Amino acid sequence: MGLRDRFAHNLKRLRLERCFSQEALADACGIDRTYVSALEHSRYSASIDMVERLARALDVDPVELLLRR
């Protein structure tokens, strides 16, 4: 599994663990819901700034989005 796929998997897992819909997470980050979906399906790669914003919204350290689980 590549890093983009690992990020996508962790993003979706953490979002669901925190009972966020894609729309709620997108709103918390000030982005579009379709972008969250694209990230979760590995269609886009996130910038380091976006990783930080998503981590902040999910209340995790940014590295949690990149770790192998």
LINDA-V568446 format. One record per residue. N is the residue number from 1. RES is the residue in three letters. SS is DSSP state (H for helix, E for strand, C for the rest). OMEGA is omega in radians with two decimals (* if undefined). NEAR is the number of other ideal C-beta (glycine too) atoms within 12 Angstrom. Layout:
N&RES&SS&OMEGA&NEAR + N&RES&SS&OMEGA&NEAR
//
This chain:
1&MET&C&3.11&14 + 2&GLY&C&-3.09&12 + 3&LEU&H&3.13&17 + 4&ARG&H&3.12&22 + 5&ASP&H&3.10&19 + 6&ARG&H&3.09&22 + 7&PHE&H&-3.12&35 + 8&ALA&H&3.14&29 + 9&HIS&H&-3.12&25 + 10&ASN&H&3.11&33 + 11&LEU&H&-3.13&44 + 12&LYS&H&-3.14&28 + 13&ARG&H&-3.13&20 + 14&LEU&H&3.11&31 + 15&ARG&H&-3.13&33 + 16&LEU&H&3.10&17 + 17&GLU&H&-3.12&16 + 18&ARG&C&3.08&20 + 19&CYS&C&3.05&10 + 20&PHE&C&2.89&25 + 21&SER&C&3.05&17 + 22&GLN&H&-3.13&26 + 23&GLU&H&3.13&17 + 24&ALA&H&3.11&18 + 25&LEU&H&3.12&34 + 26&ALA&H&3.12&26 + 27&ASP&H&3.14&17 + 28&ALA&H&-3.12&22 + 29&CYS&H&-3.11&28 + 30&GLY&C&3.14&16 + 31&ILE&C&3.13&25 + 32&ASP&C&3.13&16 + 33&ARG&H&-3.12&21 + 34&THR&H&3.09&15 + 35&TYR&H&3.08&26 + 36&VAL&H&3.11&34 + 37&SER&H&3.14&22 + 38&ALA&H&3.09&23 + 39&LEU&H&-3.12&35 + 40&GLU&H&3.12&31 + 41&HIS&C&3.10&19 + 42&SER&C&3.10&21 + 43&ARG&C&3.09&15 + 44&TYR&C&2.98&20 + 45&SER&C&-3.08&22 + 46&ALA&C&3.01&30 + 47&SER&C&3.12&15 + 48&ILE&H&3.08&15 + 49&ASP&H&3.12&14 + 50&MET&H&3.07&26 + 51&VAL&H&3.13&29 + 52&GLU&H&3.14&20 + 53&ARG&H&3.12&26 + 54&LEU&H&3.12&39 + 55&ALA&H&3.12&29 + 56&ARG&H&-3.14&19 + 57&ALA&H&3.14&27 + 58&LEU&H&3.13&29 + 59&ASP&C&3.07&16 + 60&VAL&C&3.00&24 + 61&ASP&C&-3.12&16 + 62&PRO&H&-3.14&25 + 63&VAL&H&3.12&16 + 64&GLU&H&3.12&26 + 65&LEU&H&-3.07&35 + 66&LEU&C&-3.08&28 + 67&LEU&C&3.05&19 + 68&ARG&C&3.13&14 + 69&ARG&C&*&17
//
